[in-house]
């Protein structure tokens, strides 16, 4: 059986691995950013959002927090990055 995780991460703890995988999953999303803004600035409107959208936002925010914790760029991409 081949080690698909690569030797670079072979000895990381399970907690570190989960954090890295969450950070790897993060992709900037304007839609999620607008939803997070609604949650922060207009909670009464956010309360009307579907449960699926809330779950999606929770995953997005967790992935973003992991990326921030690992020092990754979480800002909107510039035109050169698209």
KOLVO-967607 format. One line per field, with one value per residue: x, y, z of N, C-alpha, C, CB in turn; residue number from 0. Coordinates in steps of 0.05 Angstrom, whole numbers. Atoms other than C-alpha are relative to their C-alpha. Glycine has a CB too. Example, Ala and Ser with C-alpha at 12.3 -4.5 7.8 and 13.67 -1.06 7.14 Angstrom:
<sites>
n_east: (18;-16)
n_north: (-24;-24)
n_up: (0;-1)
ca_east: (246;273)
ca_north: (-90;-21)
ca_up: (156;143)
c_east: (18;-15)
c_north: (24;22)
c_up: (0;14)
cb_east: (-20;9)
cb_north: (1;9)
cb_up: (25;-29)
nr: (0;1)
</sites>
This chain:
<sites>
n_east: (17;-16;7;9;-1;-27;-17;-1;19;1;-1;17;20;27;11;-13;9;27;-3;-11;20;20;-13;-3;27;10;0;15;26;15;27;-3;-8;24;16;-13;6;28;1;-12;13;29;7;28;3;-15;17;19;-15;5;-20;-22;-18;-14;-20;-21;-15;-16;-23;-16;-14;-20;-22;-14;-14;-24;-19;-12;-17;-24;-14;6;15;29;13;10;-21;-2;4;-23;2;23)
n_north: (-24;-24;-23;-22;-25;-12;1;-26;-1;26;1;-20;10;1;-26;-17;10;-10;-28;-4;8;-22;-23;7;0;-27;-15;-25;0;-25;6;6;-25;-16;14;-6;-28;-1;11;-19;-27;2;26;6;11;25;20;10;15;29;14;9;-22;-5;22;-6;-22;10;15;-20;-16;18;3;-25;-3;18;-12;-23;11;10;-22;-1;-23;6;-23;4;1;-23;7;16;27;14)
n_up: (0;3;-17;17;-15;4;-23;-13;-22;-11;-29;-13;-18;12;-2;20;26;4;4;27;20;0;13;28;11;2;25;-4;13;-4;-10;-29;-14;-3;-20;-26;-6;-9;-27;-18;1;2;-11;4;27;0;-12;20;19;-2;-16;17;4;-26;-2;20;-11;-23;11;13;-21;-13;19;1;-25;1;19;-14;-21;12;13;29;9;3;12;27;20;19;28;9;-12;10)
ca_east: (0;27;30;-13;-6;67;126;122;63;79;91;38;-12;-85;-105;-54;-76;-149;-129;-88;-143;-193;-145;-133;-209;-217;-234;-255;-329;-363;-431;-407;-375;-442;-478;-427;-438;-513;-503;-460;-499;-570;-583;-659;-653;-601;-651;-695;-639;-647;-612;-571;-542;-526;-489;-452;-431;-408;-363;-337;-321;-286;-244;-227;-208;-161;-130;-119;-89;-39;-21;-54;-84;-160;-174;-211;-169;-144;-154;-84;-102;-166)
ca_north: (0;68;127;179;231;244;240;314;302;232;249;302;292;276;345;379;335;355;428;423;386;440;494;457;454;530;566;639;646;714;681;654;721;756;704;715;790;779;736;790;853;829;771;777;765;710;674;664;629;554;505;478;547;555;488;507;573;538;492;551;591;531;520;594;596;536;571;634;593;563;632;624;681;681;747;754;735;791;792;762;702;684)
ca_up: (0;-20;28;-7;48;29;75;90;137;160;234;246;302;286;310;265;207;216;220;156;119;139;116;50;39;44;-20;-18;-33;-44;-30;38;55;42;84;141;135;141;202;234;212;202;250;243;168;179;223;161;122;108;155;97;84;158;158;95;127;190;150;109;172;204;142;139;213;202;142;184;240;192;164;96;56;62;27;-38;-98;-143;-218;-228;-184;-221)
c_east: (18;-10;-7;1;27;16;2;-18;-2;-3;-18;-21;-27;-13;12;-9;-28;0;10;-20;-22;10;2;-27;-10;4;-17;-26;-15;-28;1;8;-25;-18;12;-5;-29;-3;10;-17;-30;-10;-30;-5;14;-17;-20;14;-4;22;24;20;15;23;23;18;17;25;20;16;21;24;17;16;25;21;14;20;26;14;-5;-16;-29;-15;-10;23;0;-4;23;-3;-23;7)
c_north: (25;22;24;27;14;-1;26;1;-26;0;21;-13;0;28;19;-8;11;30;6;-8;21;24;-6;2;29;11;25;-1;26;-5;-6;25;18;-12;6;29;3;-10;20;26;-1;-27;-8;-11;-27;-23;-13;-18;-30;-13;-10;22;6;-21;6;23;-8;-15;20;16;-17;-4;26;5;-18;12;24;-10;-10;22;3;25;-8;24;-7;0;25;-10;-18;-29;-16;-15)
c_up: (0;19;-17;14;-4;26;15;25;16;31;14;17;-15;1;-21;-28;-6;-6;-29;-22;-3;-16;-30;-14;-5;-28;4;-15;6;12;30;15;4;21;28;8;10;28;21;2;1;11;-4;-28;-2;12;-19;-21;5;17;-16;-5;25;4;-19;10;23;-9;-13;21;15;-17;-1;26;1;-18;13;21;-11;-17;-30;-6;-4;-12;-28;-21;-18;-28;-10;10;-12;-25)
cb_east: (-19;-1;24;-28;-5;-3;28;-9;-28;24;28;-13;-2;-18;5;30;0;-17;19;26;-12;-8;27;11;-19;14;-11;17;-17;-3;-12;20;21;-15;-1;30;4;-18;17;28;9;-10;7;-18;12;27;-16;-14;31;-1;-13;-11;-16;-20;-13;-13;-19;-17;-9;-17;-21;-13;-10;-21;-18;-9;-14;-22;-14;-6;29;-15;12;-11;19;-21;-3;28;-2;26;-4;-23)
cb_north: (0;10;7;-5;-4;28;-9;21;7;-16;3;18;16;-20;12;-3;-31;-5;13;-18;-28;8;6;-29;-15;18;-17;24;-24;15;-24;-22;15;2;-30;-5;17;-17;-26;7;14;5;-1;25;20;3;12;23;7;-13;-24;-10;25;-1;-27;7;23;-18;-21;20;11;-27;-7;23;-7;-28;9;17;-22;-23;-2;-25;11;-6;24;22;-25;15;25;12;2;20)
cb_up: (24;-28;19;-9;29;-9;-8;-20;-10;-7;9;-21;26;15;28;2;-1;25;20;-3;7;28;12;-3;18;20;-25;-8;10;-26;-15;4;-17;-27;-5;-2;-25;-19;2;-9;-24;-29;29;5;-21;15;23;-14;2;-27;14;-27;-9;23;-5;-27;9;18;-21;-17;20;7;-28;-4;24;-10;-25;13;15;-18;5;-8;-27;28;-1;-8;-18;3;-17;10;30;-6)
nr: (0;1;2;3;4;5;6;7;8;9;10;11;12;13;14;15;16;17;18;19;20;21;22;23;24;25;26;27;28;29;30;31;32;33;34;35;36;37;38;39;40;41;42;43;44;45;46;47;48;49;50;51;52;53;54;55;56;57;58;59;60;61;62;63;64;65;66;67;68;69;70;71;72;73;74;75;76;77;78;79;80;81)
</sites>
